[in-house]
Amino acid sequence: MHNNTLLYLHKLINIEKRLIMKTWKKLLLGFAGIFALTALAACSSSKDSLEKVQDKGTLTVALNPHFAPFEFKTIQNGKDTIVGADVEIAKAIADELGVKVKFSEMSFDNVLANVQSGKADIAISGISATKERQKIFDFSDTYYESETVLVVKKDATGTYKQTGDFAKKSVAVQKGSIQENIAKANLSDANVVSLAQPGEAINELKSGQVEGVVLEKAIAKGYVDQNSDLAVSDITLKSDSKDAYAVAMPKGSDKLKEKVNKVIAKLKKEGKIDSYVQDAYTLSLKSSSK
Ligand code: ARG
């Protein structure tokens, strides 16, 4: 082969080599980029709810404020304000985290879904920490023991003495609450009607559309104290799930849960939860909007 031809071939090979190197470099850079992005994504998704809340500077709390004395609305300084024992607990948690608190109002059957979708950081809404819910959410230590009762018309307390007396009768419950299941399990022959707010259920009872309302003792007390035509029946309802209330958080909120538990322990120790409930109860009797 001629020398020149050889030289030419050599050059060609060199150009080729450079091209290949360039392509490799590009590919490597590309890979590095993808790797960095994935690492970043993994990092942000593994961020505990605590860091997320602290980065935002706001704790968004989902609740259904038609549940006095835990959360309800009242006029304060001319403004419709969400108040109640749960509201005080939420404020104490926000204080501990050093962030602002924002209340996000919704129907009870949406409260937990909002935490799951990340729209709200936590839910404090008289939520019973049942085993089924614990599969989907992290729960704080419980802060209030509750019990489910049956409210009836006062003049019907003699008619409804045992669960069987509700056969073919209608009872109302709040939609999405554990009372839906408690009513179905205890009053198997009754027609269980799910309504958006406990207040609606009480109105249906007063107007005779249903014969009973299944709800929690502390909430029932408020309605019975304000409506002389209502009474809590002697019928005891069995509930296999623990009814105690806890703060709901997304799964994997270890650090946030630790902080929330610290606040709850402190409030319990100081007897604050009971005084929050008592004060809110007094306020609820005075306030017209619930
Ligand atoms: N404790 C019941 C539950 O967890 C009812 C809670 C209703 N809360 C409310 N804010 N409306 O299902």
Residues whose N, C-alpha, C, O or C-beta is under 5 A from the ligand:
A	BS01	LIG	N64 H66 F67 F108 S125 G126 I127 S128 G176 S177 I178 Q179
